């Protein structure tokens, strides 16, 4: 006799109403019957089916869904749907930033619905009865922010998981055992998201590349690049294509260009520069004015549209400058050889040539393709020595380029005159409302193994500012030439919107703690008081903090075909024209300018706007990668200083701790509130401080404190400090 199998008591399906609504809303133009819902939920027993049928009719009775025809149901759309970008907090809840709302929309963790940080999402919004604030539920993912992640693999017998670096990914990625690419347990890997089935807790992925062992230098640098989707080598076919280009200077090509090889021309660059984008030429005219040429590598001569080389350059859109390397936009044969304006070599250039008088006013201008010859190459330090000593004799310890210690008198005179003109242009710019950010850059001295053995700060001196002013002049005049005289023509502009008013008031709040004032009455008073603030803090302990906060008040500069001017530079027209070896927008600007000089018709605006968006986005990713590599190197540097005491400035205050930036090396780490044992500290947002409950002891933004290194974590890029106390 066959034994009757005992029927399992069926559990109710949890959250069934919400689940059904989610399924119907997700594909709100489709109808579903109970079988399709059951298949979606991966259930097929009679009890579950009955529950689904009952719930469908109950929801239809409440008018949450409608029965379109017998047994077929569809979502009722009685709410407006919005789109936005999800910004996840570390606890898997987050906010959606949407143009439709002034404030960000809070999304609870149970309403994230498999969206990930940075995704473009669809959501519907409702008001919470208790708190009265707007909240939302994500109803669809329009576009994933990224499909590749970096993390550490954990191997099990029949499967693996990748634990993603950083705290923005709230799920580990499940990897079938046949998709681990022979990674060993604990390896750092690059993984691609492949799927996230409805009934799966974790997304599914496959390992694309094994990056190495966590904590090793090459592994961590490659991981930074991989995390932002930035390449670190060129495909072979691109290298082969570039190597096959004819880079010789031919008589035929020279005939098509303005020949400026006999005009005194030189470059001024950092001592360790490998590519020289720009050169200056200088000539005194018979009328006593000066003809100054800004000569830029003619990259678009070699990088032709529609080639694999152009496609690769566009995809990269920018060179990436990490602490120990440059990841170039163009293969080396171009970036360091053919396009690099090296001394004593003839080069094809694209030039902006100006006639200036002694007041640094532009009287005439000319744009076009040229051929030039660089007579000399200077490091900034050498040009600076000429400016400071007002002579052509460069001290031996300053000469860094391997050229003669004695500069040619004509070149020295040219540098001194250019410096004089640059200072006049700069002061005119400042009077027009430009903002002067001379933020200190942190650089590392690295040994043969890329270990950081020292930290130094790079500041901008007269020689740097000389080059900067003439590059600004070329960028501004090229943009004016198209935008002012041919406003109907599509062009690439570098724009910078006005600062965010609320951020300016927040800055005013912070700087008032240090005794500074901002006058935010109108644009002129705002820029004037910002400039005096930035001048007043130079050399003070709070300088880096104030510089950083002031930069944060600014909008982000970006590329677009819609010109709104450049607030920070106080220019109505501005473009990027002077660095085509390392920036793709400059290549596009060269092509468009030549097209219009030849009398060509306007380029397609929507195509170029798309290219601008891509370029802005790649610039943003490159900047983040650069910052991550600095942070990584700072942590490596601090590993060797574990028992030392350092004086630092409190650079940030949160409810979980204070950030401290060490004055001597600009390394920033965190002191966690729970690690400060002399009292129970609470965060006071209004005072940018934490305050001891019993002692009323206060640690405030800008205070100098003494810290030691508590923990350095290269993999998570965390630097934790112990707080010793205030610095007296």
Phi, psi and omega in degrees: 000128180285138181279134178289128178289133181288126181288129178291140175292123184280133176277152174291148178281124186288147177054038188297318180303310184297320182296315180297314179301318180299317181298315183289323181288326182300319178238072194285356176263002183254153173256150182231141168257177187297329181295319180293322177296315180300318179296320177301322183272358179062038176236147177215015177276158186299320183298315180296319180300317179298317178302317182296315181300313180299314184294322178300315180291323179295317180294324178293321179296326180277000181066022174282330174225166178235146176269104187288312169219171191308121177078002180243126188239153183218151179292145172266121182264091179249020181222152180275142178258145182234165174237156179185185181249131181276127175247106185276139167274172186290346184263021176069004164268177180186193180227146172254128178265115184229139178297339184286345184229147178289317180263155176289148183266123180287136177236116178290158186300328181281357178248009180288325176049054172070011173283154181238163183306129177088352180295147169274123189232162170254142181212157166244153194239140178218165181261129177288130182297316186292305188271342180074003181267161178282134174231166182218167172231132180283126184250351179189153177253115182281314182207125176292139179292322179207156181243358181234138183227155176251137178193186182253133184271137175244113184271135171242183186298311186246004182199178177215162172234145172250123177269112188286139177298150176084174186249014183267351180255115188269359179230144169282155182262126181281131181237117173301149188298335180275005180238029183265356178053038179059024178293146176266156180305129178091356177291151170272130186226161170256127186235143178257135172286131180250324186196158170219086183303149183306322185265009182262140180285327184241151174290154178260145179210179174221148181283126179268324188204138173269120185271337179130195182273134180304143177093339178283145188303305183298321180301311186291323178292316177296326179294321179298313180296315183296324182297328180261009178069028181261135184282158172236010171208159179270144172300147183305320184293331178287316177302314182297318180299313182297319182293338182271354181291139176283112183254014180283155178267116187251152180299322180299315182290323180300322180301331182278357189237163172281124184272111181241026184292337184270353181277137180304120186222141180206165177244150172229118187216172173300152185298332183259014183295141178252331178242136180247100182291323195226148175224158177245140171243154186217132180211135175271127182274164181300331182276006178089351176280178184239136173257117184242124179255133172254109188253123186244139178310130182275072184297322185291346174293323183266324183265096186268142179301145176085002178261163178293333178293317179293319179301316181294317179298318180296315180302315180289316176066344181198154168280152181244127184254099177264171186300329187244002184195163170247131172261103191284157176283329183241149177303156188302324181305329178267308189295322183257349183240274189304318184268348185279126186280071186282153182297146176063030176227143174279141181219152170279131182226163173242123194237151169241117185244128186236144168261120181242146172265186185293343178271006181067031176267139179276119181261326179216155177215154178214137177235141176167179181276142186222173166233134186228166177226122181274121182281333184200159177236127179243145165276156178307321183298323180291314179299322179298319179298321178296316181296318184286323184267351183054033180218172181267004182266115181262123179306143185305320184288348181270330186293117190242350188264355182082004176276182182298148179290337180257117179285149174303134183303321181297321180291318179300316179297320180297315181298319181294320179291317179299321178298317180298314180293320180298321181294324178292318179295321181294316184292327176295319179297317181295322179294331180281355177107017176288155181250134186259100176259107175250063185289137181289131177262137179268128177233157182242141167273122182249144175274188183302327182268014182066026174275137179284116181256353178192162178237136172224161183249136181258121177241160184268121178252185184305319182296320177296318184290329176301307180299315182303314183297319181287329175292319178298319180299313181298313181299319181292313185290326176296315180296321178294319183303319178273307190293324183276314187272336181226062188297341181280350184273136177292134178213166180263116178251149171256110186247158181214113185284168178294154183292158179286123185300318182296324178292325178296318179294325177294321177297317179303319177302313183292311187290337178295334178295336179259007177087016178258157179234146172242141177252105187258025185299311179211183185301315185295314181292327179296309182293322180297315183286330175296317180296318180291328175298313183295330176285317184296330184274352183304128178083351179275160182299330183271006186305308186295323179298311182294317177303313182298313181295322180295318178297323181293336179287338184285150171290167178272133175289146181208171178263139177198161174272351182263103186282124173238009180085175182236105186298311186298327180266351184059042176248139174281334180227130179206139179223177171247116187231342197260000181224057184288346178291329186241357180224125181291324178304327178293324177297316179296320179298319178300313183298315182293318180300315180297319179302318182282328175296328179277004180079019182288163181279168184295141178285162182291117186296316185293326177296315182288329177296320178298318179294324177297315180300314180299317181296318179297319182294317180292326176297318180298315180294319180297319179297318180295319179296319179299315180296319179298322182289326176294315179301316179300316182290326177297320180293319177299320180297318184286340178302329182271006183231040191292331184256008182272150173266139180233145172267131181223169177250137176291115187254353179196147179228128179227177180281356176250354178167182178242143174266137181235130176253122182290132186294319189285339183221003177062016175285134182247134178220180185242140168253116181281140182304320183294343180270354179269110194265349188281355180189174172262114186263142179236149183277127176246102187297321186294332182255006184049052188211163164246141187232132178290133184296317183272309189278344186061017177296134186238132170246115190242153176314129178092346178295146173269131181227165177251132181226160167235164180283127177265312184206137174240126180236101183293327185288314180272355183057048178248140174232116180248138180247155164263140178268123178272322179153188180285153178265127182251000000 
